[in-house]
Amino acid sequence: MTLTEQLYWGGAGLIVLWLAAFGLALLATRNGAVTPGPATQEFGADPEPPAVVSLLGNHWRGVEHAAAATLLDLAARGLVELRQPGDDPARSTVHLTEAGRTAPGLMTYERRVLDRVTARAANGGAPIGAIAFRDDKRAASWNTALRREIIAEARLRGLSRVRFAPLLGSALLIGAFVPGALFAVAAVMGGHGVRAALFVGAAPGAALAFLLSRALGERATPKGLERAGHWAGLRAWLTAHEDFVQLPPASVTVWDRYLAYGTALGVTVLTSRLLGFDSGDRRRVWSSYGGAWRPVRIHYPRLRPGFGGSTTRLLQLAAAAGVVAVCLCAFAILRQPDWAVAVDAHSGGSLRRPGLVLSAGWVGSALLGLVVAGKFSRWTLLVAFLAMMPGNFASGSHGWFSDAAAHEGPLPGEVAAITAFGALATYLLVLACLERREPDTITGEVLRVESRRGKDVARFLALDEGNTHLTTAWALPATSQGIATGAQVRLRVSRGTRTIRSAELVRAAMPEGDRVKAPKQDAS
């Protein structure tokens, strides 16, 4: 066995050893079993906050309902107020109280939740649906920071600890890249280039490091297991109340902190669903632009022809649709039944392939249109080949292909396709003409900015102009920068293609979640 082979086999053996050590570490640091205590309604002498209880109730894996539970706990303590004006719990509102405007001595994560509520409800209250974020990245960073603060509190109380000790975690991380080093040396000795050696060396280390990162997290302490058992007893007591599952957020005035702990433990389904601190519903956003809170439904025109297109692009697409219509029309008119007959040189007879003729005309027309539209690619060619390959439906010798090939003149399906592509070409030409007009100017607040597939594709921008409950998203060019959700902007738009030609910032967006200072009260 050569030295190069020995290095490869040595690296493979080290990977096996690393996986074995990693498996042993997982077994040694797994959580113990939580022994549920008897059903009880008691919190205990020094109860943990609902946010920490959510970590214990989820077996130290996450804090899914911690933000909602913290909000309900703040309401139970009189810092905020939840009201339900009608029969629909989704119409509930959240309001700051005088105590909530100062609120000294709050935990870091409690302050974070209260700041978020303050940012949305500082001017007389807000619907509970308005607490949700309008931006996915902001929602993710906010919830990541909240989880980090809750874990810090749980560790401070001796309820949680890091799963892998720093020494063990460092040893596993370093050991993950040792096999790759042997592979890289073996690759160089085998005559491979430096780039190939670096790739061979980095690939196994990256894979093992990824496995290690997925296992990092929290695990229970003996005290944490004991307290988790106590809260499991409270969950059993709350679950025994059948109506508790569907309690609305405003019922905190009756159930006090029990509703907060029930939300943290995943018992209150309705409250947990309504009090969301995530990115919210992308099709329904609460807005106060114009003076009053109202839900605004957003329509995203994904299939709208010409959406976000320039004049040049519209003309190109119109030409492509026209080419397809003309080619289909010419093929349908000129096609003869005897086109499907091919002479067999070996037998002297003839062979009918009606499906091949039809599919060749249809696929060929479509390919010409894609070429003109600039959408032709190797995947398009592959699909066309599959449609034409022998043994597929294109070479069928009976059935509707034979009847269609023998039909005199255009088929009904061909007439429909010619009409549709002709209408599409006309529509795009009209849009191109309308693009020559002076753009309209509109002003409003940005509700959401949604990305689409492709770096050069226009994004969706939903704008609330303050006078409607339904809005259709505009096409924001991919090169536009500095427009964030919550900002007030003045846009110059082309309504035909719903394209934003230029954008002017009227008022910058306030950071979602930053604390809004309450106005000073007159001493008199």
C-alpha positions, 0 to 999 in steps of 0.5 A: 500500500502506497503512502497516498493510500495510507493517508486516504485510509487514515483519514477515513478511519479518523472520520469513523472515530470522530463520528463515534466520539460525537455519538458518545458525546450526544449520549452523555449530554442528552437530557434526562427524563422529566417526571411530571409532578401531580396536577397543581395550580400553584406556581411555587414560592419563586416561580420562573417567568413564563418565558423561561417556562417555555424553554423548560416546557419545550425540553430545552429545544426552543422558546416558541411561545415565549414572546406571546407568554411574556406579553400576557404576563405583562398584561397580568401585571398591569403594564399593558392592557388587552381589550376585545371590543366584539366577539372576534378575538382577532380584533383585540387591541393592545394598549400601554398603561401608565405603569407600562410607560415607565416599567422599571426593573424588567428583565431584558427579554421583557423589555424587548417585548414591551418595546415592541408593543410600545413601538406599535401601540404608543399612539392610543393602542394597536390591533394585536395583529400589528405586533407581527413584523413586516420583514422576515429578517427583522423578525428572525433577528428579533426572535434570535435575540429574544431566545438568547436573552431567555437562555441567559436568564435560565442559566442564571437561575441554574435551570439550563446549561450549554450542551457541550462544555467549551473544551469538548466542543473545541476538541470536536471542532478541531478534530472535524478538520483533521481527516480533511488535512490528511486527504489534502496531503494525499491529494497533493502527493497524488499529483492533484492541484492545490484547488482540488486538494483544498476542496478534498480537505475542506469537504469532510471537515465542513460536513462534520462541523455542520453536524456539530453545529446542529447538536449545539444547544441547551440541556437540562440541569438537575434543578431544571428537570425538577422545575420542568416536572412541576410545570408539567403538573401545572400543564395537566391542571390547565388542560383539565379545563376544557375551555382553557384551550380556546381562551382569547388574549383579553381573558387575561383579566380573568385568568391573570398569570395562568393564561401566560403560563398556559401559553408558555406551555402550549396549552392555549392554542387560540392565544398562541396563534393570535399573538404572533411576534414572527414575520406575520401574514404576507397577504394581510398586514395591519396599517395605521397610515391615514390615521386609523388601524385597518387590515390591508389585503395584499395581492401579488400579481405573479402571473400578470403579463408584462408586470415590471417590464420596460418598453423594450422588454414589452416589445420583445415579449410581444414579438415572441407572442406574435411569432408563436401565433403566426407560426401556429397559424401557418402550420395549421393552415398549410398542414396536409394529412399526407405529411404524416406518411413516411416511406419505409425504404426496406419494405417499400411501404409507408409508415404513418407518424401523425403525432410526430408531425403535430408535436414537431409543429407545436414544439417548433413554434414554441421554441421560436417564441422562446428564442425571440423572448430570450428565454431559450436554455438547455433545459428548454431544449431538453424538454423539447427533445423529450416531447419529440423522442421516439416512444413518447406520445409524439410517435403514437399511431392511433387515437386522437393524434391520428384523428387530429392529423387527418383533420382539414384545417386548424384544430380547435385547440390550435385556434384557441392557442392562436387567439390567446397568443395573438391577444397576448401580443396585442396586450403587450403592445398596448402596454408598451405604448402606455409606457410612453406616458408620463408616470403617475405620482403616488404617496404612501407607506411601504407595507412589505417588500417581497423578493422573487426568484432571480437577482435581476428580477423586480421585487414586490413592493406593497404600498398603503395609500391610506384609502383602501383595504386592498392593494396590489403590489408594485414592481420594485427594480432589483437595483433600487436600494434603501426602501424598507418596510414602514417607510413613507415614500413618494413613487412615480409609477407606470400603472399598466405594468405596475412598475416603480420608475423612481422612489423618493423617501418622505420619512424613514422607517422607524426600527421595528422594536425600538422603544418609543419614548412617551411624551412628557406629561404636563405637571399642571 
